[in-house]
């Protein structure tokens, strides 16, 4: 199927590759931030990015404010025909050249529409492992799979996905936005009545079970028993927010554990933190850790998924194991207890924290620049489009 350039108002043609990002959710979360960052860092003279989301939200409003075309259609793991129909229509009427899906419901609908319309399809899997349906969809439709951590990459190959259809592209962070000087530390601290000289430990993420915010509160309570001078900031919102706030109230710790809510500009928060605790139960390559590192904030993290690929333990932070798998080599016990003990140790050693801060920035700059991720992703896009063009030429030969 040959590519037809889009005709713009005034009769001009748009020769850019038109990518339709198909998102399985539209909250302000890690996957959604990844898509925004990618869209902003793909070469604008080569790629036009539009998006399809399952519902209207502050996120879709933000995308439109940035000049993106946004379409709304229902997305389920068993995709409705009208959504498949819409994507095929967008391919035909707006010149979409490539589909890029995120989350299993989006991958399923995009892969089917891609096969029906002859459009290359890529699915970025943001988890630390592949679900059976994601494997089946990739095998059945021949969609290309991008994974963000080595654990998911090895599983993809182990279950039999073709190596040439699997790519490992680590997440990246916008280093122009996330850096130690992105905001004055006192700016955020003033909003929660924390003095410039106080110690402030943070959690940044969705307040959902898989992100482990309840573990963060347990770690905070443990730390406060030994260091009652420390303050904690929980940045984020989610289904667990009310229950977590009630837990803090029952413990009488509202003056120490500050529930911040959703942060529209997280890059202005990180410089205020002395330490970040990452207590997630399931994660592949969390942007929160990358953002903290780029901002010069050391991290104590439970080493699940791709987290051990990010944190250089002892250099940029500390890794601890999980209760089920304490396999991370650490002097601390597994799970949130280990996180708490490691945090207490680091907070009593300001010189080590400072050293880790500098090392975190250097590691983020060297290995986790969003421009590197965008370059790798755009290369995959070009390869797929080139393969389609070669196939079209072959079929056109008499």
Phi, psi and omega in degrees: 000109184288150181278134177249120180300144178285142177262123181268164174305136183095357176090357178286155178253149177252110184273358184291154173288127182262113180257128173258113176276121181253113187255132180279355177208169182215037173272179173265086183228187185298314180297316181296320177295323177302314183296316178300314181297317180297312181301323181286340186249355169291143181304117186291340178278352182244331186234136168252131184244123170243167185222147172239124182235159184279347180195161175284146183194173173303331179292315179294325176296321178296317179300316180294324179295339178269007176088015180271146169279128182234129178246149182241131177202148180295143179227124176226166177295332170254090196295138176289144182301323184296334177284320174301316180299317180298315181297317178297323178293319178296322176301314185285318189268334181247004175072034176297130182259335186206141178254133180232112189254154181220123184085156190297320181296322178288321180300316183298310184290321181292320182294321178293312180297324179297317179293320182292325185260358182070031184253127178304140182232133177238138175239121172268120180263115188269357181271174181271357176208164183261138174278157182303320182293322178298319178296314181297316181297316180297317180292317187288322186258346182075022178292153178275140183247126171252130174243158187252353179220158185295326180299316178291324179298313182293324177294319180302318179286324181295327181274000172103010174293142183296129182307325181287350178251015178231128179232141175259115179232100181299151175297159177222168181232149180284101185289343175286337180260318183259106178201165187298338183256018184290343176196156173288129181306326184292337184301307180288320182302323180297328182291340180241015177058046175248128185287155180302332182268353179286156174274131182233121179249137188239158167232128178231119180163175177291137180273072181229157188307315184295338180273352174067037178294332176294326176292324178299316180295320177299317178296320179297316179299318179298315181296318183294335176295334182251334179227078184291355180274352186277144173251153180230140177238123175258110184254117180145172178219168182161185186296334183269001189302312182296317180295321179294318178297322178294321178298317179295318180295315181299327180279353180067035186245022182297334180280352182242326178252108188261118178274109190270329185085194184290134178254116179285333182231073184298336179296343178269357180260316187307317182299344179278347186269142172271333185201145175246135174252127180244109189244031185293147175272334183209121179199150177260291178219079190297130178296330180304315180293318180297318180296318178298313180300313180299332180272001178083026180253116176298155186231134166252123189222147169284129191276065177261159174055231181269006182301319178297343176280346183260305186279121174274096190298134184086345181248308178251355181169201182226135174256141171234160180278179174265168177298318182285327183222091181276033190289348176293129179288109185208150177280357184252151178293173184283165171066203190295331178298318177295320177301315181296314181294320177296320179297316179301318180297314181293320182293338178272002182228077183303326181295321179291321177300317180296318178298317178295326179300311179296319180294325179297315180298315181296320180292318179297318181294325183281326192237345189228042176277129180302331180295326175295314179297317180295322179296315179296318181293317180296327177295319177296316178303313182297319179299315181294319179291325177294320178296321179295318180296320178297319180294321180294319179296320180298319182286339182273350180288128183298000000 
